[in-house]
Amino acid sequence: MRWFTFGKVVTAQPGRRFTFDITFGPVPISRWDYEFTPTATGCEVTESWTDHRPSVLKLLFRPVFGNRAPRNAHGIHTTLTRLKSAAETTARA
């Protein structure tokens, strides 16, 4: 199944935060947020996802797409693991 969504950057603070919203036409779908916190050895990245779909859409699409929360939590973990690996590889090069 294919569908088209659109992203709009709502916050872009270099070295601090990057946030974007996803919509399907006029319907809000989600917000993705990346926060960068300086540490003694680099930075910590926190990624979060907030579901903004109207309740009726969540109920209608759950049988088709399942529960998005566990799937996105897994995706967040994967993204952050890959980002850490890429950053550490670049730092050693």
Order of alpha helices (4+ residues) and beta strands (2+ residues): beta-beta-beta-beta-alpha-alpha
